[in-house]
Amino acid sequence: MTSPQNDPDPQGHQHGHSHGHGPAAPVSKHLRKVIAAVLIPFATAVVVGLVALWPGGAPPHERTGVGFDRQTQQAKVVKIDKVDCKEVNAAQIPTSGDTTTPPASGAGLCEKAIVEVTTGHDKGRTFVEIVHPDAPRQLREGQGVVVAYAPDAPHDLQYSVTDVNRKFPMTLLAGIFALVVVAVGRMRGVMALVALAVSFAVLTLFILPAVLQGSNPLLVAVVGASAIMLIALYMCHGLTARTSVAVIGTLISLLLIGLLGSLFIGWAGLTGNTDDSTGLIHGLYPHIDMSGLLLAGVIIGSLGVLDDVTVTQTSAVWELHQANPMMGARGLYRAGIRIGRDHIASVVNTLVLAYAGAALPLLLLFSIAQSSVGTVANSELVAEEIVRTLVGSIGLVASVPVTTVLAALVVSADRTGLGAEAGAPAPVRTGKGRRRRARA
């Protein structure tokens, strides 16, 4: 129900939006002008950057037939027979398609799979795939698979199974994820999914093609991440001062991550060319700055967690102020930073464990080799992940006090009577205390 004392408020057209966890209460016209003076030039620069760096699509190239650059088609396993491994061709490539994997010793029963190509100009064509009993991937009848096509190879060796078709379980899992998000988040969940789709579009239509076209990876990442940040935050949380404060806090933290990442990637001599995928990229597009690509990955990877931290801290300060309009900037900061410390502990631990989980096979190899911790940390593969983790974590930790102090300064300087909009009848006009402090 509308409170009568809000009616004369010149900003009263927004007073119904401050309840609970809904949209943020309005702030004064002066504060909106200050925030706009910061964000409008920034948003304009992002739009200019998008237009200037827009790639217009990925550059064409001739397929090498190596790794991910192979031509592939969809296929289906139509029949499987058991055969003696001693009778099959010892040179048969295993199901994985990895020619470096030695064939089985010859003992036991192998599987002779008849595979039918279901897409492409050879649709309906069948070929034989021999699966050894110790192969990492076994096949079954009716299973969908991905096959590699080598047009220059002999006719009988043009097709080989490289992977399993996982489209249905992946699509089903994505559908369950969307249903859960919408069921719990309702309209906010819908907007979060739309923002996710927009973020993916920026990544695939702008960031990746622009890097392939030869643009500076760091500049592309900064522009692309800024566009994702603006679209996602305002789409999910509304065009409010509270969201704007979170945007500014995220921007400052991203700049810190970019500076630290650039310094330590160069200082540690990290090339960014550490595995088969990056080696293939460097071979296909030698003009790409791989260390710059590594830094771009650090910035983009940190953005998602940064959004969570800055929005949470800003919302916490806003809710604290609405609960106690008498609280000044210092009190709001102290209360907000106590919440932020708990957030820091959980977020940093989550980030480190996420990177450790991704690198677990590599860490196992070092463990098998009985390498010392110093040797492991000094290798470029691990050092790259350490720098990525620590630089991102420093930015995350810094975002808590930065965003908290920004939010505390904004709401404590406000003059719209947020206490009344939050449902506190008497202390609405207690801004006098703040005015006394301001004069002091």
Residue pairs with C-beta under 8 A, 6 or more apart in sequence:
2 15
2 16
3 15
3 420
3 421
3 423
3 425
5 420
5 428
6 12
6 15
6 417
6 420
6 421
9 15
9 416
9 417
10 29
11 26
11 28
11 29
11 416
14 25
14 26
15 25
15 26
15 420
15 421
17 23
17 24
17 25
17 26
18 24
18 25
18 26
18 322
18 418
18 421
18 422
19 422
19 423
21 315
21 319
23 238
23 240
24 238
24 240
24 241
24 242
24 243
24 318
25 318
25 322
25 416
25 418
25 421
25 422
26 241
26 416
26 421
27 241
27 410
27 411
27 414
27 416
28 414
28 415
28 416
30 415
31 241
31 410
31 413
31 414
32 241
35 241
35 244
35 245
35 248
35 410
38 248
39 244
39 247
39 248
42 226
42 251
43 230
46 223
46 226
46 227
46 230
49 219
49 222
49 223
49 226
50 206
50 223
50 227
53 206
53 210
53 215
53 219
53 220
53 223
54 206
54 210
55 206
55 209
55 210
55 212
55 213
55 215
56 209
57 209
58 208
58 209
58 212
58 213
59 209
59 212
59 213
61 284
63 69
63 70
63 71
64 280
64 283
64 284
65 71
65 150
65 152
66 280
67 276
67 277
67 280
68 277
68 280
69 280
69 284
70 148
70 149
70 150
70 162
71 148
71 149
71 150
71 151
72 146
72 147
72 148
72 149
72 162
73 117
73 118
73 119
73 120
73 122
73 146
73 147
73 149
73 159
74 117
74 118
74 119
74 144
74 145
74 146
74 147
74 165
75 115
75 116
75 117
75 118
75 119
75 144
75 145
75 146
75 147
75 159
75 161
76 115
76 116
76 118
76 142
76 143
76 144
76 145
77 113
77 114
77 115
77 139
77 140
77 141
77 142
77 143
77 145
78 114
78 115
78 116
78 126
78 141
78 142
79 113
79 114
79 141
80 111
80 112
80 113
80 114
80 139
80 140
80 141
81 111
81 112
81 114
82 109
82 110
82 111
82 112
83 109
83 110
83 111
83 112
83 130
84 109
84 110
85 104
85 105
85 106
85 107
85 108
85 109
85 110
85 132
85 133
86 106
86 107
88 110
88 112
88 130
89 130
90 103
90 106
91 103
92 103
92 130
93 99
93 160
94 101
94 103
94 131
94 132
94 135
95 129
95 131
95 135
95 136
95 137
95 138
95 139
95 161
96 135
96 136
96 137
96 162
97 148
97 160
97 161
97 162
97 163
103 132
104 110
104 132
104 133
104 134
104 135
108 133
109 133
110 130
110 131
110 132
110 133
111 130
111 131
111 133
111 138
111 139
112 128
112 129
112 130
112 131
113 128
113 129
113 130
113 131
113 139
113 161
114 126
114 127
114 128
115 126
115 127
115 128
115 129
115 145
115 147
115 159
115 161
116 124
116 125
116 126
117 123
117 124
117 125
117 126
117 127
117 147
117 159
120 149
122 149
122 159
125 159
127 156
127 158
127 159
127 160
129 139
129 160
129 161
131 137
131 138
131 139
137 164
139 145
139 161
143 164
143 165
144 164
144 165
144 167
144 168
145 161
145 162
145 163
145 164
145 165
146 161
146 162
146 163
146 164
146 165
147 159
147 160
147 161
147 162
148 159
148 160
148 162
149 158
149 159
150 157
150 158
150 159
150 160
151 158
178 193
181 189
181 192
181 193
182 189
182 190
182 193
183 189
185 192
188 236
191 235
191 236
192 236
194 235
195 231
195 232
195 235
195 236
196 232
198 228
198 231
198 232
198 235
199 228
199 231
199 232
202 224
202 227
202 228
202 231
203 224
203 228
203 300
206 220
206 223
206 224
206 227
207 220
207 221
207 224
207 296
207 300
210 220
210 224
211 217
211 220
211 288
211 293
211 296
212 285
212 288
214 285
214 287
214 288
216 289
216 292
217 288
217 289
217 292
217 293
217 295
217 296
218 258
218 262
218 292
218 295
218 296
218 299
220 296
221 295
221 296
221 297
221 299
221 300
222 254
222 258
222 299
224 300
225 254
225 299
225 300
225 303
226 251
226 254
228 303
229 247
229 250
229 251
229 254
229 303
229 307
230 247
232 307
233 243
233 246
233 247
233 250
233 307
233 311
234 243
234 247
237 243
237 246
237 311
241 410
242 314
242 315
242 318
242 407
243 311
243 314
245 314
245 403
245 406
245 407
245 410
246 307
246 310
246 311
246 313
246 314
246 403
247 310
248 403
248 406
249 310
249 313
249 314
249 399
249 402
249 403
249 406
249 407
250 303
250 306
250 307
250 310
250 399
250 403
252 398
252 399
252 402
253 302
253 306
253 310
253 395
253 396
253 398
253 399
253 402
253 403
254 299
254 302
254 303
254 306
254 395
256 394
256 395
256 398
257 298
257 299
257 302
257 391
257 392
257 394
257 395
258 295
258 299
260 391
260 394
260 395
261 295
261 298
261 299
261 387
261 391
262 295
264 387
264 391
265 272
265 291
265 294
265 295
265 298
265 387
266 291
268 383
268 387
270 291
270 294
270 380
270 383
270 384
270 387
271 290
271 291
271 380
272 278
272 290
272 291
272 292
272 293
272 294
272 384
273 279
273 282
273 290
274 380
274 381
274 384
275 381
278 290
278 293
281 288
281 290
281 293
282 288
282 290
294 384
294 388
297 388
298 387
298 388
298 391
298 392
301 388
301 392
302 391
302 392
302 395
302 396
305 347
305 350
305 351
305 392
305 396
306 395
306 396
306 399
308 347
309 340
309 343
309 347
309 396
309 399
309 400
309 403
310 399
310 403
312 339
312 343
313 336
313 339
313 340
313 343
313 399
313 400
313 403
313 404
313 407
314 403
314 406
314 407
316 335
316 336
316 339
316 340
316 404
317 332
317 333
317 335
317 336
317 404
317 407
317 408
317 411
318 407
318 411
320 327
320 332
320 335
320 336
321 327
321 332
321 411
321 412
321 418
322 418
322 419
322 421
322 422
322 424
323 422
325 417
325 418
325 419
325 422
325 424
325 427
325 428
325 430
325 431
326 427
326 430
326 433
327 335
327 412
328 412
328 433
328 434
328 437
329 408
329 409
329 412
329 413
330 408
332 407
332 408
332 411
332 412
333 404
333 405
333 408
336 404
336 407
336 408
337 400
337 401
337 404
340 400
340 401
340 404
341 400
343 400
344 396
344 397
344 400
347 396
348 393
348 396
348 397
351 389
351 392
351 393
351 396
352 389
352 393
355 385
355 388
355 389
356 363
358 385
359 381
359 382
359 385
362 381
362 382
363 376
363 382
366 375
366 376
366 379
366 382
376 382
377 383
377 386
411 418
412 434
413 434
415 431
417 428
417 429
417 431
419 427
419 428
419 430
420 428
